[in-house]
C-alpha cells in the first residue's frame, strides 16, 4: 500500500490518504471467517484491507453474530454487510484516515467506484450516524 501526502494548498492542511494499488475493482472481498484476515468484510462498518483492520468513520451499522441484540438487528446487519461487500467489489478508489477508534481500528472514509461508502450505507437505512456515544437501537421495531 502506498502512502501519499496531499497538501490542500488553499487551506495549508496536510491530508493523508492511503492509495490502494491501482484499483480493487473486481477484487475478492469475502465475508471474514476463521481464516487469517487479510482482505474481507467483517460487518457493515468494519473490514480488513491489505492486512489492516478498518472501521468506517462516523457511521454505526447493526451488529452481526453474537453482537446482535435481536434477530432484527442481525438481519439489518447482514444487509449492511452485503452492501459493504458489493461496494468493495466495485473498487476502492481512495481511503482517507481519521485516526483510531477505542479498539485500535483505523477510522476511514472510503470512496469506491460507486461513490462514498458511508453515505450509501446511510442512504440505504442500514447504518446511523455515530459520534462515539449512543448506539442505535435496531431492535425497537421503529
TIMARLUM-184327 format. One record per residue (C-alpha): x, y, z. Coordinates in pm, whole numbers, plus 50000, padded with zeros to 5 digits. Layout:
% residues N
X	Y	Z
X	Y	Z
...
//
This chain:
% residues 142
X	Y	Z
50000	50000	50000
50138	50339	49903
50100	50632	50140
50079	50970	49974
50054	51304	50144
49841	51561	49973
49866	51924	50074
49549	52128	50046
49728	52442	49939
49429	52667	49983
49398	52565	50349
49754	52457	50420
49624	52136	50581
49801	51805	50517
49565	51521	50432
49692	51165	50448
49541	50922	50203
49607	50555	50155
49605	50495	49785
49545	50130	49703
49743	49987	49419
49589	50086	49139
49228	49968	49172
49043	49700	49361
48766	49670	49101
48671	49306	49075
48893	49216	49372
48767	48944	49601
48621	49072	49929
48470	48766	50100
48297	48782	50434
48551	48730	50712
48559	48383	50860
48801	48197	51081
49093	48216	50838
49371	48474	50863
49215	48809	50786
49383	49000	50507
49107	49132	50282
48749	49066	50389
48430	49226	50522
48357	49185	50897
48021	49365	50907
47851	49676	50771
48112	49919	50904
48429	49712	50959
48661	49544	50711
49016	49421	50655
49211	49553	50359
49569	49457	50275
49615	49313	50625
49488	49616	50822
49156	49638	51009
48946	49946	50931
48618	50094	51055
48408	50339	50856
48424	50684	51011
48115	50836	51175
47864	50561	51096
47737	50271	51304
47593	49968	51128
47393	49700	51311
47589	49416	51467
47602	49063	51330
47683	48735	51503
47699	48739	51884
47698	49120	51887
47339	49143	51759
47087	49201	52039
46789	49064	51841
46704	48892	51513
46605	49224	51351
46946	49375	51429
47117	49067	51288
46910	49084	50968
46982	49456	50916
47347	49390	50999
47375	49121	50733
47214	49352	50475
47467	49623	50563
47749	49367	50543
47643	49253	50196
47607	49614	50080
47959	49697	50202
48089	49386	50028
47926	49490	49699
48070	49843	49731
48420	49698	49772
48363	49479	49466
48302	49799	49263
48656	49907	49351
48807	50115	49630
48947	50434	49479
49067	50607	49798
49084	50557	50173
49128	50862	50397
49236	50806	50759
49079	50985	51059
49277	50838	51350
49198	50531	51561
48888	50423	51749
48894	50294	52107
48957	49940	51980
49262	50040	51775
49090	50019	51437
49184	50282	51180
48885	50510	51117
48842	50584	50747
48623	50735	50481
48624	50531	50162
48548	50628	49805
48454	50345	49572
48361	50315	49208
48006	50394	49328
48094	50696	49548
48117	50744	49925
48068	50409	50103
47940	50551	50433
47690	50776	50258
47549	50487	50058
47507	50268	50365
47335	50556	50549
47107	50626	50249
47005	50259	50241
46892	50287	50604
47147	50027	50710
47351	50249	50943
47311	50551	51168
47542	50849	51213
47780	50772	51500
47954	51022	51721
48108	50763	51953
47848	50769	52227
47497	50626	52193
47447	50334	51958
47133	50294	51750
46859	50063	51878
46791	49825	51590
46554	49611	51799
46279	49866	51872
46088	49793	51551
46055	50160	51454
//
